[in-house]
């Protein structure tokens, strides 16, 4: 399905995230934490703590420990995988389309001694790993951008061991048809063709051979994320003397307000899912 008038390719996604990394780092989070937050409540406005809470919840849901071998697909700047290895002592690989984000992840890894991690550029639809390599595959807000989603699910299933766990958060397209506001401020903004509804995502995973263990619809948390980021952008715009940076921040703040309307209209959502590759499988 496509919510846009243009069909984006993996190269379009790669180029967008290569070109925008430094802009997002300068405003959103200089350490590269660029995903959606799980907030403590309506009054919570601590984005960084909420983003860290997302990672904690996913790690707990996945059951990651020191024996785990973890693949983070769409790893971005590497924060989640570095967090997992630092906390649990697991080993892992990070894979992302963006060469700029992989370079950032490798540099960030250099500040952490003794972690058994590797980051590389590549596509989740053509992964350079043997079948049954990983005990866990994780992802945060990235798989929605893959144009060929069924192939990505098949590849994730392939590289997991029998009984392995796939735990991730991702953006949702609750309604099949979306309006111009959502197309402009949500889908086209990040080169996203469109995605699954909350139920549709679970159906797609089952079609790829997974067993659904857990699913959370987290619409309120994504709305809170953009409310907090929109206000932060407006406040920082007032404090900057750089005209170009101020214009970008103000435009982003306005976009955050439009995104919240799209969420309220059922055109944009967020969810967490945990699925398992059956221990007995023919694939």
Secondary structure, DSSP 4 states (H G I P E B T S, - for coil): --SSSS---HHHHHHHHHHHHHHHHHHT-TT---S----SSTT---HHHHHHHHHHHHHHHHT--TT-EEEEET-TTSHHHHHHHHHH--EEEEEES-HHHHHHHHHHHTTSTT--EEEEE--TTS--S-TT-EEEEEEES-GGG-S-HHHHHHHHHHHEEEEEEEEEEEEE--SSS--HHHIIIIIGGGT------HHHHHHHHHHTTEEEEEEEE-HHHHHHHHHHHHHHHHHHHHH---HHHHHHHHHHHHHHHHHHHHHHTTS-EEEEEEEEE-SS---
